[in-house]
Each structure stands twice: as C-alpha cells, then as structure tokens.
C-alpha cells in the first residue's frame, strides 16, 4: 500500500480483492486545431506531464532518485516502481500501471471550439485513492492545451459507472463508487462466445509478437496481468490464477475469427525515438465453457490485456452468443 493512499481522507477502499472504477470524463474544447491521431497516447502523455507539473516536489528529479517517490501520485500512477520488499518481480523495476486511458479509436483528430467529447480512465485498486489528483491534472491539462496545437478545453464533469458525478466544474469532488468483481472461476456453462478486440492487442508469446493468439495465450496473459495488479495494487494475494482458468481455455475450440493487424507507432519524448505499438483488432469466436471463464473475461474488460495498455491498447469485450445443450 502506498503511504499517500493510506492518508488521503474520504478514500477508503472497499473490502474487495481488486476494486475497479471506469470514469467517464466530459470535456469541451475552448480552442480549435489538430490534436492527435492517437488520442490514448496523447492523453497519457499530457496527463503525465500535468500530474508531474502539479505535484512533483523535486522539480522533475528522476523518480528512482527521489526520496519522496512513495508519497507521489505521479510516481505511483505513471512510474509504478516495484517496492523494495516485494516477493514478486524482484528482477524488474516497474509494476503494471494501475491506470488506463480509454479513448474511442474514431475520435476526430481535429478539435472544434464548443464541441465536446468523452474519454474514460480506469483506476485499479489503490489507484482509486489518487482520483482527486487525477481530476486536478485533467483540469490542468485543459489549461495547458492538448496535442500539437495545444488545444485548450474545460473539464465539465467526471462520472462513474453508477451515474455519480465524482467531479464537476465547480470543484466538487466525491469518491468514485468502485466495481468489485469476483476473482474466481465461474459456474460451469458451455456455450459459444466472442472475444472482441476493440483496440489493438499487442501480445507477446514465446518472446515474439503473436498475430494468431489462442484462447490459452489470452488467458495466460490475462491471469498474469491480473495476478500482478492484485499483488501490487490490490489485496496482495499470491493466489495462482492460471490453474483456475487455464484448463477451460485449453479445452475451448476456435470456430471462427476475423483479425486484422494494424501497424503504427508512438513517439517517445523520453527516448526521443518512434516506438512500434501495432496490434490486432477484430474478434475470435470459441465454443467452450464460457461460465468458468466469464469472471476472468469480465475483469479483462477493465484491466485490458497485452502490452501498452496504459494507452488504451488491448481493450476487450466478451459476448456470449448462445448456450450449448
């Protein structure tokens, strides 16, 4: 648990292994211009800069060298260092980020003054305690401007999935109501089901990029990601998850598919280089025990799967087509 999330008032987390909140942000453009072809990356970069500008106490000192990094919202959300006393990922420097930015792939690249749009932010586990900082950073990003033309906007409100306005333009801040989903196998129920890749899936299997993932590949990646998010940002459990869902994934049969690979890249200002982040979109159709797998797939709709999910990649939905008698 981060010390800062322990001390924030009014942000007590529920008794839940991994609380989740998808928060919809409504903004209205105050100026026009070009924003981005990749809203997820642009929002992530801008939000990170705004958060650091507002709350970094050491003038952008490298987080690993800062003695305040355990009490810093930017460091926790965007750097997510591995704690020194960890029993997991000891050879790594960063944990999975507990924040995901979701922007519809077809958001216009040009902003028009007076137009409004929505994007979402998913906060995972202890990251819910940092919601007031995230809301303030979005407001600041609107003042600074977004994208190539520094398009300014106003943040009208932030709403959780239950319709509660957690932040409004007059400065009202309320704790988001989280969703608490079970982390356990569901009741057995065979059926035909789709897994849709709403945003590009960039999945590595055996050290290389996978352009034809099996259900076992997806479930293994999902259970590992869920395990790490739960361990570092949730209740700290080290319960093995792949043994719950792996057998059902292996037994499922692929019946139809429609996949397309999209090649594109993002520019890293930190490394001053273009980084490829292409991936698969489309869907896979399986026949198998959807009932057992459903709790994991519903969690996956929040936490995404694969690489570069902080930008919104790897967003999936699961859809049961029919039960099999």
C-alpha positions as CSV (number, residue, x, y, z in Angstrom):
1,X,0.0,0.0,0.0
2,X,1.3,3.5,-0.9
3,X,1.7,5.8,2.1
4,X,-0.2,8.5,0.4
5,X,-3.2,6.4,-0.3
6,X,-3.2,5.4,3.4
7,X,-3.6,9.1,4.4
8,X,-6.0,10.5,1.9
9,X,-9.2,11.4,3.6
10,X,-12.5,10.1,2.3
11,X,-10.9,7.5,0.0
12,X,-11.3,4.3,2.0
13,X,-11.3,1.3,-0.4
14,X,-14.0,-1.5,-0.1
15,X,-13.2,-4.9,1.2
16,X,-12.5,-6.2,-2.3
17,X,-9.5,-8.1,-3.8
18,X,-9.2,-5.5,-6.6
19,X,-11.6,-2.5,-6.8
20,X,-12.1,-1.1,-10.2
21,X,-13.5,2.2,-11.5
22,X,-14.1,3.3,-15.1
23,X,-14.6,7.0,-15.0
24,X,-16.0,9.0,-18.0
25,X,-14.6,12.5,-18.5
26,X,-16.6,15.0,-20.5
27,X,-14.6,17.9,-21.9
28,X,-15.5,20.8,-24.1
29,X,-12.9,22.4,-26.4
30,X,-12.2,26.1,-25.9
31,X,-9.9,26.4,-29.0
32,X,-9.5,24.5,-32.2
33,X,-6.7,22.8,-34.0
34,X,-5.1,19.4,-34.5
35,X,-5.0,17.1,-31.5
36,X,-3.8,13.6,-32.4
37,X,-4.5,10.5,-34.5
38,X,-3.8,8.5,-31.3
39,X,-5.8,10.0,-28.5
40,X,-4.8,7.4,-26.0
41,X,-1.1,8.2,-26.3
42,X,-1.7,11.9,-26.4
43,X,-3.9,11.9,-23.3
44,X,-1.5,9.7,-21.4
45,X,1.5,11.9,-22.3
46,X,-0.4,15.1,-21.4
47,X,-1.8,13.8,-18.2
48,X,1.5,12.5,-17.0
49,X,3.1,15.9,-17.7
50,X,0.3,17.8,-15.9
51,X,0.4,15.5,-12.9
52,X,4.1,15.9,-12.6
53,X,3.9,19.7,-13.0
54,X,1.3,19.9,-10.3
55,X,2.6,17.5,-7.7
56,X,6.3,16.8,-8.2
57,X,8.1,18.3,-5.2
58,X,11.6,17.9,-6.6
59,X,11.4,19.7,-9.9
60,X,11.2,16.6,-12.2
61,X,14.0,14.8,-10.4
62,X,14.2,11.2,-11.7
63,X,11.7,9.3,-9.6
64,X,14.1,6.5,-8.7
65,X,16.4,9.0,-7.1
66,X,13.7,10.9,-5.2
67,X,13.2,10.2,-1.5
68,X,9.5,11.3,-1.8
69,X,8.6,8.8,-4.5
70,X,6.5,6.6,-2.2
71,X,4.2,9.7,-1.5
72,X,3.9,11.0,-5.1
73,X,0.8,10.5,-7.2
74,X,2.8,10.8,-10.4
75,X,5.3,8.2,-9.4
76,X,2.7,5.7,-8.2
77,X,0.4,6.0,-11.3
78,X,2.9,6.6,-14.1
79,X,6.2,5.1,-12.9
80,X,4.8,2.4,-10.6
81,X,8.1,1.2,-9.1
82,X,8.5,-2.3,-7.7
83,X,8.6,-2.0,-3.9
84,X,11.9,-3.0,-2.3
85,X,10.3,-5.7,-0.1
86,X,8.5,-7.4,-2.9
87,X,8.3,-11.2,-3.2
88,X,7.3,-10.9,-6.8
89,X,9.1,-9.4,-9.9
90,X,12.3,-8.9,-7.9
91,X,14.4,-8.6,-11.1
92,X,12.1,-5.9,-12.5
93,X,11.9,-2.1,-11.8
94,X,8.3,-1.4,-12.6
95,X,4.9,-3.0,-11.8
96,X,1.9,-2.9,-14.2
97,X,0.4,0.6,-14.1
98,X,-2.9,0.9,-12.1
99,X,-4.3,3.5,-14.6
100,X,-5.6,3.0,-18.1
101,X,-6.8,5.7,-20.6
102,X,-9.6,4.7,-22.9
103,X,-10.4,6.9,-25.9
104,X,-12.6,5.7,-28.8
105,X,-10.5,4.9,-31.8
106,X,-12.6,7.1,-34.0
107,X,-12.4,10.3,-32.1
108,X,-11.8,13.1,-34.6
109,X,-8.2,14.4,-34.9
110,X,-9.4,18.0,-35.2
111,X,-10.9,19.9,-32.4
112,X,-13.6,22.5,-32.9
113,X,-14.4,25.2,-30.3
114,X,-17.6,24.3,-28.5
115,X,-17.5,20.6,-29.4
116,X,-17.5,18.1,-26.6
117,X,-16.3,14.5,-26.3
118,X,-15.9,11.8,-23.7
119,X,-12.9,9.6,-22.8
120,X,-12.5,7.2,-19.9
121,X,-9.9,6.5,-17.3
122,X,-9.8,3.2,-15.5
123,X,-8.4,3.3,-11.9
124,X,-7.3,-0.1,-10.5
125,X,-7.0,-1.0,-6.8
126,X,-5.2,1.5,-4.6
127,X,-5.1,4.0,-7.6
128,X,-8.7,4.9,-6.6
129,X,-7.3,6.8,-3.7
130,X,-5.5,9.1,-6.2
131,X,-8.6,10.2,-8.0
132,X,-8.6,13.8,-6.7
133,X,-5.1,14.2,-8.1
134,X,-6.1,12.7,-11.5
135,X,-9.1,15.0,-11.8
136,X,-7.0,18.1,-10.9
137,X,-4.4,17.0,-13.5
138,X,-7.0,16.7,-16.3
139,X,-8.2,20.2,-15.4
140,X,-4.7,21.4,-15.6
141,X,-4.1,19.7,-19.0
142,X,-7.1,21.6,-20.3
143,X,-5.5,24.8,-19.3
144,X,-2.1,23.9,-20.8
145,X,-3.5,22.6,-24.0
146,X,-3.6,19.2,-25.7
147,X,-1.7,17.9,-28.7
148,X,0.3,19.6,-31.4
149,X,-1.7,22.8,-31.5
150,X,-2.1,22.9,-27.7
151,X,-5.9,22.8,-27.9
152,X,-7.4,24.0,-24.6
153,X,-10.5,22.5,-23.1
154,X,-12.6,22.7,-20.0
155,X,-13.5,19.6,-17.9
156,X,-17.2,19.6,-17.3
157,X,-17.6,16.5,-15.2
158,X,-16.3,13.0,-14.4
159,X,-18.9,10.3,-13.9
160,X,-18.6,6.8,-12.5
161,X,-20.4,3.8,-13.9
162,X,-23.3,4.2,-11.5
163,X,-24.0,7.7,-12.8
164,X,-22.5,9.5,-9.8
165,X,-20.7,12.8,-10.7
166,X,-17.4,12.5,-8.9
167,X,-16.0,15.8,-10.2
168,X,-17.8,18.8,-11.5
169,X,-16.6,22.1,-13.0
170,X,-17.4,23.9,-9.7
171,X,-14.7,21.9,-8.0
172,X,-17.0,19.3,-6.3
173,X,-15.1,16.1,-5.6
174,X,-16.6,12.8,-4.5
175,X,-15.1,9.3,-4.1
176,X,-15.9,7.2,-7.1
177,X,-18.0,4.1,-6.4
178,X,-15.9,1.1,-7.5
179,X,-16.9,-2.1,-9.1
180,X,-15.9,-5.3,-7.2
181,X,-15.8,-8.4,-9.4
182,X,-15.0,-11.9,-8.2
183,X,-11.6,-13.3,-8.8
184,X,-12.6,-17.0,-9.1
185,X,-13.8,-19.4,-11.7
186,X,-17.5,-19.1,-12.5
187,X,-20.2,-21.8,-12.6
188,X,-19.8,-24.3,-15.4
189,X,-21.8,-23.3,-18.5
190,X,-20.9,-24.4,-22.1
191,X,-21.6,-22.0,-24.9
192,X,-20.4,-20.1,-28.0
193,X,-18.8,-16.8,-27.2
194,X,-16.9,-14.0,-28.9
195,X,-13.9,-12.1,-27.6
196,X,-13.7,-8.7,-29.4
197,X,-10.5,-6.7,-29.6
198,X,-11.8,-3.1,-29.5
199,X,-8.4,-1.6,-29.6
200,X,-5.2,-3.2,-30.9
201,X,-4.0,-6.2,-29.0
202,X,-0.2,-6.3,-28.8
203,X,0.5,-9.7,-27.2
204,X,3.9,-11.4,-26.9
205,X,4.1,-15.2,-26.8
206,X,7.4,-17.1,-26.6
207,X,9.3,-13.8,-26.8
208,X,7.8,-12.7,-30.1
209,X,4.7,-10.8,-31.2
210,X,1.6,-13.0,-31.6
211,X,-0.6,-12.5,-34.7
212,X,-2.7,-15.6,-34.1
213,X,-3.4,-15.8,-30.4
214,X,-5.1,-18.9,-28.9
215,X,-7.5,-18.7,-26.1
216,X,-4.8,-20.2,-23.9
217,X,-2.5,-17.4,-24.9
218,X,-5.1,-14.8,-24.0
219,X,-6.0,-16.4,-20.7
220,X,-2.3,-16.9,-19.6
221,X,-1.6,-13.2,-20.4
222,X,-4.8,-12.1,-18.5
223,X,-4.2,-14.2,-15.5
224,X,-0.6,-13.0,-15.2
225,X,-1.6,-9.4,-15.5
226,X,-4.5,-9.8,-13.0
227,X,-2.2,-11.6,-10.6
228,X,0.4,-8.7,-10.7
229,X,-2.3,-6.0,-10.4
230,X,-3.8,-7.7,-7.5
231,X,-0.5,-8.3,-5.7
232,X,0.9,-4.8,-6.2
233,X,-2.3,-2.7,-6.2
234,X,-5.0,-4.9,-4.6
235,X,-5.2,-7.1,-1.6
236,X,-1.6,-8.5,-2.1
237,X,-2.8,-12.1,-2.7
238,X,-0.4,-14.5,-4.4
239,X,-3.1,-17.0,-5.3
240,X,-2.4,-18.9,-8.6
241,X,-5.0,-17.8,-11.2
242,X,-4.0,-19.7,-14.3
243,X,-4.8,-23.0,-12.7
244,X,-8.4,-21.7,-12.2
245,X,-9.0,-20.8,-15.9
246,X,-6.2,-22.4,-17.9
247,X,-7.9,-25.9,-18.4
248,X,-11.1,-24.3,-19.7
249,X,-9.2,-22.2,-22.1
250,X,-7.2,-25.2,-23.4
251,X,-10.4,-27.2,-23.9
252,X,-12.2,-24.4,-25.9
253,X,-12.4,-24.7,-29.7
254,X,-11.9,-21.8,-32.1
255,X,-14.8,-21.9,-34.6
256,X,-14.5,-18.5,-36.4
257,X,-12.3,-15.5,-36.5
258,X,-11.8,-12.1,-38.1
259,X,-8.5,-10.5,-37.3
260,X,-6.5,-7.6,-38.8
261,X,-3.1,-6.3,-37.9
262,X,-2.6,-2.6,-37.6
263,X,0.9,-1.2,-37.7
264,X,1.6,2.2,-36.1
265,X,4.0,3.8,-33.7
266,X,4.2,6.4,-31.0
267,X,6.9,9.0,-30.4
268,X,8.6,8.7,-27.0
269,X,9.8,12.1,-25.8
270,X,11.8,10.4,-23.1
271,X,13.8,8.2,-25.5
272,X,13.5,10.6,-28.5
273,X,12.5,7.7,-30.8
274,X,9.5,6.2,-32.6
275,X,8.3,3.0,-30.8
276,X,6.1,0.5,-32.6
277,X,2.8,-0.3,-30.8
278,X,0.9,-2.1,-33.6
279,X,-1.6,-4.9,-32.8
280,X,-4.6,-7.0,-33.7
281,X,-8.2,-5.8,-33.9
282,X,-11.2,-8.0,-34.7
283,X,-12.7,-10.9,-32.9
284,X,-12.3,-14.6,-32.1
285,X,-15.3,-17.0,-31.7
286,X,-15.0,-20.1,-29.4
287,X,-17.1,-22.9,-28.3
288,X,-16.3,-24.0,-24.7
289,X,-17.0,-23.5,-21.0
290,X,-17.8,-19.8,-21.0
291,X,-19.3,-20.0,-17.5
292,X,-15.9,-20.8,-15.9
293,X,-14.1,-18.2,-18.0
294,X,-16.6,-15.4,-17.7
295,X,-15.3,-13.8,-14.4
296,X,-11.8,-13.5,-15.9
297,X,-13.1,-12.1,-19.1
298,X,-15.2,-9.5,-17.3
299,X,-12.2,-8.5,-15.3
300,X,-10.3,-8.3,-18.6
301,X,-12.8,-5.8,-19.9
302,X,-11.5,-3.4,-17.2
303,X,-7.8,-4.3,-17.0
304,X,-7.1,-4.9,-20.7
305,X,-4.6,-7.5,-22.0
306,X,-1.2,-7.4,-23.6
307,X,1.3,-4.6,-23.8
308,X,1.0,-0.8,-23.8
309,X,-2.4,-1.0,-22.1
310,X,-1.9,2.4,-20.3
311,X,-2.6,4.0,-23.7
312,X,-5.8,2.0,-24.0
313,X,-4.5,-0.9,-26.1
314,X,-5.7,-4.4,-25.5
315,X,-9.3,-3.4,-24.7
316,X,-11.5,-6.4,-25.0
317,X,-15.2,-7.3,-24.6
318,X,-16.7,-10.8,-24.1
319,X,-20.0,-11.7,-25.6
320,X,-21.9,-15.0,-25.1
321,X,-23.7,-16.0,-28.3
322,X,-25.7,-19.0,-27.1
323,X,-25.5,-21.8,-24.7
324,X,-24.7,-25.3,-25.8
325,X,-27.0,-28.0,-24.6
